[in-house]
Amino acid sequence: MIKLIASDLDGTLIGHDFKFRPRTLAALKSVQDAGVQVVLVTGRPHRWLEAVVEQMDGYNSYAICSNGAVTYHLGRAEVVATHTMSGRDVLRVHELLEQEFPDARFTAETLDTAYLQNAEDTPAQPGGPLENIELVYGPLGEVLPADAQVVKYLMFSGAYQPETLLKKVRDIAGERVSVTHAVPGNPLIEMSLHGMNKGSVLAEFARERGITPDEVVAFGDMPNDTEMLRWAGRGYAMASGAPALIESVERVCPGFDEDGVAQKIEKLLGLSEGFNDIQR
């Protein structure tokens, strides 16, 4: 029996316009009406979700945000759990990366403040990840408090291809922080608490509710979805997603432009009234 559907947002449920396609919205509503919990699992910050979730009629559930660092209840607009790094630990990693990438842009983000280095020309954009948060500009070693609770530490370097940059950063910092990549074609590397990722937090979320991996279906399209899709009993990489993810995950569903998530949910609903299985 399927009790939980967990899904990434960008490139999986929504497009570049941040909109759901009608077929996907209908499928999500049907599965919720049938009593199956839907949880959004995204690299995006929780404050960015309001405009997305208002498209989902009656959604009153959780989102696992910032690659697992923040669990947020959308109906109550409440942060219910965090997995953060101390500013002190971030600065130790930052010292190593700054030596290797002195011209890169760095951001350390807490729940209410973003500290930005080499990014003075990066104002908040409407609807963007820096909207509705205090911005502090300057070298992280000078502006980031040692006791700050950092949910995500990011580095951008246009001098590298994303895959190359990801490998270099993992080689330098992978023993200290979790390192991943979430935006197609964008050399933006995202770092968080070591050992923490979408999959580990989803597993914790499910365990607290008595839900086992074989009762979970998950969808994603980028490397930061890898652990989630591997943990879920049925984890599907989008055919339109990153090749590295597709290669590492057993199952693939049709791409975003084909309403791939909706197709799988429709098959789940059509197989049996009791949700005993999902078509492979």
Kinemage of the C-alpha trace (Angstrom):
@kinemage 1
@onewidth
@group {chain A} dominant
@subgroup {mainchain}
@vectorlist {calphas} color= white
{ca met a 1} P 0.000 0.000 0.000
{ca ile a 2} L 1.305 3.462 -0.915
{ca lys a 3} L 1.004 5.937 1.977
{ca leu a 4} L 3.304 8.758 0.876
{ca ile a 5} L 4.267 10.453 -2.391
{ca ala a 6} L 7.344 12.665 -2.161
{ca ser a 7} L 8.323 14.893 -5.046
{ca asp a 8} L 10.867 17.474 -6.044
{ca leu a 9} L 9.447 20.709 -7.467
{ca asp a 10} L 11.541 22.371 -10.202
{ca gly a 11} L 11.686 20.282 -13.358
{ca thr a 12} L 9.523 17.610 -11.756
{ca leu a 13} L 6.205 19.172 -10.701
{ca ile a 14} L 6.679 22.721 -12.012
{ca gly a 15} L 8.334 24.264 -15.065
{ca his a 16} L 10.588 27.260 -15.603
{ca asp a 17} L 7.559 29.508 -15.136
{ca phe a 18} L 7.060 28.045 -11.622
{ca lys a 19} L 3.645 26.763 -12.708
{ca phe a 20} L 2.026 23.348 -12.375
{ca arg a 21} L 0.516 21.861 -15.496
{ca pro a 22} L -3.231 21.168 -15.154
{ca arg a 23} L -2.843 17.398 -15.485
{ca thr a 24} L -0.283 17.325 -12.673
{ca leu a 25} L -2.469 19.418 -10.368
{ca ala a 26} L -5.423 17.131 -11.019
{ca ala a 27} L -3.353 14.030 -10.294
{ca leu a 28} L -1.989 15.447 -7.031
{ca lys a 29} L -5.472 16.408 -5.865
{ca ser a 30} L -6.813 12.956 -6.704
{ca val a 31} L -4.134 11.156 -4.742
{ca gln a 32} L -4.619 13.427 -1.714
{ca asp a 33} L -8.378 12.932 -1.894
{ca ala a 34} L -7.676 9.202 -1.786
{ca gly a 35} L -5.868 9.615 1.543
{ca val a 36} L -2.254 9.409 0.366
{ca gln a 37} L 0.004 12.097 1.854
{ca val a 38} L 1.951 14.280 -0.578
{ca val a 39} L 5.161 15.931 0.607
{ca leu a 40} L 7.152 18.435 -1.453
{ca val a 41} L 10.919 17.888 -1.210
{ca thr a 42} L 12.911 20.741 -2.691
{ca gly a 43} L 16.213 22.590 -2.641
{ca arg a 44} L 14.271 25.840 -2.533
{ca pro a 45} L 13.929 27.819 0.718
{ca his a 46} L 10.629 27.593 2.570
{ca arg a 47} L 9.813 31.295 2.112
{ca trp a 48} L 9.741 30.746 -1.677
{ca leu a 49} L 6.912 28.206 -1.564
{ca glu a 50} L 3.815 30.331 -0.962
{ca ala a 51} L 3.302 31.292 -4.609
{ca val a 52} L 3.769 27.670 -5.651
{ca val a 53} L 1.517 26.033 -3.097
{ca glu a 54} L -1.330 28.494 -3.610
{ca gln a 55} L -1.766 26.772 -6.983
{ca met a 56} L -2.544 23.499 -5.144
{ca asp a 57} L -6.148 23.667 -4.031
{ca gly a 58} L -6.433 22.698 -0.377
{ca tyr a 59} L -2.797 21.640 0.148
{ca asn a 60} L -2.249 21.449 3.902
{ca ser a 61} L 0.849 19.366 4.356
{ca tyr a 62} L 4.614 19.510 4.702
{ca ala a 63} L 7.538 20.566 2.563
{ca ile a 64} L 11.106 19.433 3.131
{ca cys a 65} L 13.088 22.472 1.965
{ca ser a 66} L 16.691 23.590 1.410
{ca asn a 67} L 17.708 20.025 0.469
{ca gly a 68} L 16.469 18.746 3.827
{ca ala a 69} L 17.710 21.465 6.167
{ca val a 70} L 14.205 22.807 6.886
{ca thr a 71} L 10.932 20.941 7.332
{ca tyr a 72} L 8.021 23.337 6.984
{ca his a 73} L 4.278 22.919 7.452
{ca leu a 74} L 2.650 24.905 4.678
{ca gly a 75} L -0.830 24.994 6.139
{ca arg a 76} L 0.427 26.437 9.430
{ca ala a 77} L 3.299 28.445 7.871
{ca glu a 78} L 5.553 26.958 10.532
{ca val a 79} L 9.116 25.636 10.584
{ca val a 80} L 8.844 22.325 12.440
{ca ala a 81} L 12.434 21.003 12.195
{ca thr a 82} L 15.894 22.087 11.062
{ca his a 83} L 19.228 20.430 10.324
{ca thr a 84} L 21.743 23.273 10.347
{ca met a 85} L 25.488 23.929 10.342
{ca ser a 86} L 27.140 26.394 12.675
{ca gly a 87} L 28.663 29.498 11.127
{ca arg a 88} L 31.966 28.362 12.633
{ca asp a 89} L 31.876 25.067 10.709
{ca val a 90} L 30.865 26.829 7.497
{ca leu a 91} L 33.768 29.249 7.817
{ca arg a 92} L 36.222 26.349 8.104
{ca val a 93} L 34.970 24.978 4.788
{ca his a 94} L 34.784 28.444 3.302
{ca glu a 95} L 38.465 29.059 4.023
{ca leu a 96} L 39.379 25.997 1.949
{ca leu a 97} L 37.095 26.858 -0.961
{ca glu a 98} L 38.007 30.537 -0.997
{ca gln a 99} L 41.660 29.585 -1.483
{ca glu a 100} L 40.798 27.468 -4.524
{ca phe a 101} L 38.045 29.714 -5.938
{ca pro a 102} L 38.869 33.312 -4.873
{ca asp a 103} L 36.554 34.902 -7.458
{ca ala a 104} L 33.544 32.673 -6.798
{ca arg a 105} L 30.330 33.978 -5.292
{ca phe a 106} L 29.516 32.542 -1.885
{ca thr a 107} L 26.291 32.614 0.113
{ca ala a 108} L 25.599 31.372 3.631
{ca glu a 109} L 21.885 31.307 4.341
{ca thr a 110} L 20.063 31.085 7.656
{ca leu a 111} L 16.297 31.077 8.139
{ca asp a 112} L 16.126 34.869 8.010
{ca thr a 113} L 19.426 36.193 6.602
{ca ala a 114} L 21.640 35.585 3.579
{ca tyr a 115} L 25.331 36.515 3.843
{ca leu a 116} L 26.837 37.124 0.379
{ca gln a 117} L 30.483 37.416 -0.690
{ca asn a 118} L 31.485 38.739 -4.144
{ca ala a 119} L 27.807 39.334 -4.838
{ca glu a 120} L 27.246 43.048 -4.318
{ca asp a 121} L 25.545 43.210 -7.720
{ca thr a 122} L 23.057 40.472 -6.813
{ca pro a 123} L 19.882 42.124 -5.482
{ca ala a 124} L 16.789 40.174 -4.506
{ca gln a 125} L 14.573 39.392 -7.480
{ca pro a 126} L 10.766 39.126 -7.133
{ca gly a 127} L 9.915 35.484 -6.613
{ca gly a 128} L 13.583 34.526 -6.329
{ca pro a 129} L 15.380 32.684 -3.520
{ca leu a 130} L 16.704 35.932 -1.964
{ca glu a 131} L 13.299 37.548 -1.684
{ca asn a 132} L 11.878 38.140 1.814
{ca ile a 133} L 15.194 37.674 3.582
{ca glu a 134} L 17.714 40.126 5.020
{ca leu a 135} L 20.817 40.492 2.810
{ca val a 136} L 24.267 41.135 4.295
{ca tyr a 137} L 27.135 41.721 1.849
{ca gly a 138} L 30.829 41.249 2.560
{ca pro a 139} L 33.555 38.619 3.055
{ca leu a 140} L 31.969 35.713 4.920
{ca gly a 141} L 34.913 35.623 7.300
{ca glu a 142} L 33.919 39.119 8.445
{ca val a 143} L 30.108 39.113 8.275
{ca leu a 144} L 28.995 35.555 9.109
{ca pro a 145} L 28.586 35.074 12.874
{ca ala a 146} L 30.280 31.986 14.274
{ca asp a 147} L 27.064 30.983 16.048
{ca ala a 148} L 24.823 31.459 12.995
{ca gln a 149} L 22.627 28.462 12.174
{ca val a 150} L 23.261 27.974 8.461
{ca val a 151} L 20.744 25.963 6.462
{ca lys a 152} L 22.626 26.155 3.177
{ca tyr a 153} L 26.049 27.279 1.981
{ca leu a 154} L 26.385 27.929 -1.756
{ca met a 155} L 29.168 28.636 -4.227
{ca phe a 156} L 28.834 29.858 -7.831
{ca ser a 157} L 31.700 29.920 -10.333
{ca gly a 158} L 31.070 30.615 -13.999
{ca ala a 159} L 34.597 29.447 -14.815
{ca tyr a 160} L 33.561 25.781 -14.635
{ca gln a 161} L 30.995 23.391 -16.051
{ca pro a 162} L 28.605 22.240 -13.303
{ca glu a 163} L 29.770 18.610 -13.273
{ca thr a 164} L 33.440 19.622 -13.101
{ca leu a 165} L 32.789 22.123 -10.344
{ca leu a 166} L 30.765 19.598 -8.353
{ca lys a 167} L 33.639 17.105 -8.419
{ca lys a 168} L 36.241 19.718 -7.432
{ca val a 169} L 34.157 20.956 -4.501
{ca arg a 170} L 33.458 17.410 -3.321
{ca asp a 171} L 37.165 16.622 -3.425
{ca ile a 172} L 37.899 19.657 -1.239
{ca ala a 173} L 34.927 19.733 1.129
{ca gly a 174} L 33.056 16.452 0.802
{ca glu a 175} L 34.347 15.081 4.118
{ca arg a 176} L 33.027 18.145 5.965
{ca val a 177} L 29.681 18.982 4.297
{ca ser a 178} L 27.119 17.377 2.000
{ca val a 179} L 27.777 18.668 -1.523
{ca thr a 180} L 25.252 18.603 -4.356
{ca his a 181} L 24.025 20.300 -7.527
{ca ala a 182} L 20.391 21.187 -8.205
{ca val a 183} L 20.023 23.692 -11.083
{ca pro a 184} L 20.439 22.363 -14.659
{ca gly a 185} L 23.302 23.992 -16.542
{ca asn a 186} L 24.110 26.316 -13.634
{ca pro a 187} L 27.547 26.039 -11.921
{ca leu a 188} L 25.956 26.564 -8.507
{ca ile a 189} L 27.050 24.128 -5.815
{ca glu a 190} L 24.904 23.652 -2.715
{ca met a 191} L 26.332 22.491 0.612
{ca ser a 192} L 24.629 21.496 3.836
{ca leu a 193} L 25.128 19.554 7.059
{ca his a 194} L 27.417 16.572 6.503
{ca gly a 195} L 25.433 13.366 5.999
{ca met a 196} L 22.147 15.239 5.565
{ca asn a 197} L 20.234 15.216 2.276
{ca lys a 198} L 16.705 14.979 0.915
{ca gly a 199} L 16.708 11.215 1.335
{ca ser a 200} L 17.906 11.126 4.947
{ca val a 201} L 15.342 13.724 6.061
{ca leu a 202} L 12.502 12.096 4.129
{ca ala a 203} L 13.419 8.772 5.777
{ca glu a 204} L 13.285 10.441 9.200
{ca phe a 205} L 9.959 12.102 8.348
{ca ala a 206} L 8.448 8.790 7.222
{ca arg a 207} L 9.821 6.816 10.179
{ca glu a 208} L 8.223 9.244 12.642
{ca arg a 209} L 4.870 8.469 11.010
{ca gly a 210} L 5.284 4.718 10.843
{ca ile a 211} L 5.784 4.737 7.057
{ca thr a 212} L 8.288 2.309 5.540
{ca pro a 213} L 10.283 2.813 2.308
{ca asp a 214} L 8.138 0.298 0.403
{ca glu a 215} L 5.115 2.538 1.141
{ca val a 216} L 6.746 5.576 -0.513
{ca val a 217} L 6.860 6.738 -4.147
{ca ala a 218} L 9.295 9.562 -4.974
{ca phe a 219} L 10.070 11.697 -8.025
{ca gly a 220} L 13.034 13.924 -8.898
{ca asp a 221} L 15.209 15.214 -11.724
{ca met a 222} L 18.589 16.389 -10.395
{ca pro a 223} L 21.571 14.990 -8.440
{ca asn a 224} L 20.234 16.418 -5.165
{ca asp a 225} L 17.332 13.956 -5.525
{ca thr a 226} L 19.586 10.886 -5.712
{ca glu a 227} L 19.421 9.723 -2.098
{ca met a 228} L 15.655 10.306 -1.914
{ca leu a 229} L 14.971 8.227 -5.013
{ca arg a 230} L 17.269 5.445 -3.858
{ca trp a 231} L 15.655 5.318 -0.403
{ca ala a 232} L 12.029 5.265 -1.568
{ca gly a 233} L 10.529 1.894 -2.397
{ca arg a 234} L 9.789 3.283 -5.840
{ca gly a 235} L 11.925 6.240 -6.789
{ca tyr a 236} L 11.536 7.653 -10.309
{ca ala a 237} L 14.019 9.875 -12.117
{ca met a 238} L 12.430 12.134 -14.703
{ca ala a 239} L 13.440 11.216 -18.256
{ca ser a 240} L 14.031 14.949 -18.760
{ca gly a 241} L 16.363 15.085 -15.763
{ca ala a 242} L 20.113 14.981 -15.273
{ca pro a 243} L 21.809 12.016 -16.994
{ca ala a 244} L 23.850 11.297 -13.865
{ca leu a 245} L 20.652 10.867 -11.852
{ca ile a 246} L 19.017 8.667 -14.472
{ca glu a 247} L 22.076 6.411 -14.515
{ca ser a 248} L 22.015 6.006 -10.734
{ca val a 249} L 18.301 5.297 -10.263
{ca glu a 250} L 16.595 2.045 -11.226
{ca arg a 251} L 13.337 3.548 -12.477
{ca val a 252} L 12.626 6.358 -14.956
{ca cys a 253} L 9.280 8.003 -15.650
{ca pro a 254} L 8.337 10.188 -18.641
{ca gly a 255} L 9.746 13.704 -18.685
{ca phe a 256} L 8.211 16.895 -17.361
{ca asp a 257} L 6.825 17.958 -20.751
{ca glu a 258} L 4.952 14.649 -20.887
{ca asp a 259} L 3.425 15.132 -17.407
{ca gly a 260} L 5.525 12.229 -16.190
{ca val a 261} L 4.563 12.477 -12.504
{ca ala a 262} L 0.889 12.721 -13.397
{ca gln a 263} L 1.183 9.656 -15.623
{ca lys a 264} L 2.610 7.573 -12.790
{ca ile a 265} L 0.058 8.823 -10.267
{ca glu a 266} L -2.797 8.079 -12.678
{ca lys a 267} L -1.513 4.522 -13.074
{ca leu a 268} L -1.270 4.175 -9.314
{ca leu a 269} L -4.871 5.316 -8.897
{ca gly a 270} L -6.067 3.030 -11.654
{ca leu a 271} L -4.434 -0.181 -10.451
{ca ser a 272} L -6.517 -0.812 -7.353
{ca glu a 273} L -8.719 0.976 -4.901
{ca gly a 274} L -6.378 0.012 -2.083
{ca phe a 275} L -3.183 1.379 -3.673
{ca asn a 276} L -1.547 -2.029 -3.517
{ca asp a 277} L 0.995 -1.333 -6.228
{ca ile a 278} L 2.238 1.101 -8.841
{ca gln a 279} L 3.043 0.236 -12.433
{ca arg a 280} L 6.747 -0.041 -13.139
